[in-house]
């Protein structure tokens, strides 16, 4: 009698082991990333910088407006004070006055959107601050639960590995080597049952000679279609 049945039992353990290992890795990644805290903290820091940037821009526009108003007052004092009588100088001063007034209008027009942007940035920052605080509090509880689950899953993996090694110790080394080589290439299914003449790995009906060889052979028989180890039901 060949070792296909024993290999199927090993495969069932390997599938459970793979599932447990995947769960453990998922928990480990979650703990490493601290849930969503890493992204939240990054968003919070970005919002903090955005608040500073918008406040700086708003302050810059207000300062520019104040400076332009002061400049206009100085120009108007010279322009209407009567001290300048030269026509060319008056024309140049009037042009400068007009340019400065246009600059002031543009600066004043930009102040309101800048103020709104600053207010919006501050609101988003406050919302993220509240969300982050709540998430950090919640994470303390979740992290404890994840660590407990990780310990449980780790223990399950250890038990399954021991169980697997116990089964594998009685299997022919060459058969076990073949199984190990097939497992990753066959999506975790290296051994397939044959039911009503059909390989359950690829769902293709086996030739009669292959079914006869499976029933009478003492060595492993591979499916001619998918290459999996066959086990007669």
Secondary structure, DSSP 4 states (H G I P E B T S, - for coil): --SHHHHHHHHHHHHHHHHHHHHHHHHHHHHHHTTTHHHHHHHHHHHHHHHHHHHHHHHHHHHHHHHHHHHHHHHHHHHHSS----HHHHHHHHHHHHHHHHHHHHHHHHHHHHHHHHHHHHHHHHHHHHHHHHHHHHHHHHHHHHHHHHHHHHHHHHHHHHHHHHHHTTS-HHHHHHHHHHHHHTTT--EEEEETTEETTT--BPPHHHHHHHHH-SS--B-TTT-PEEEE-
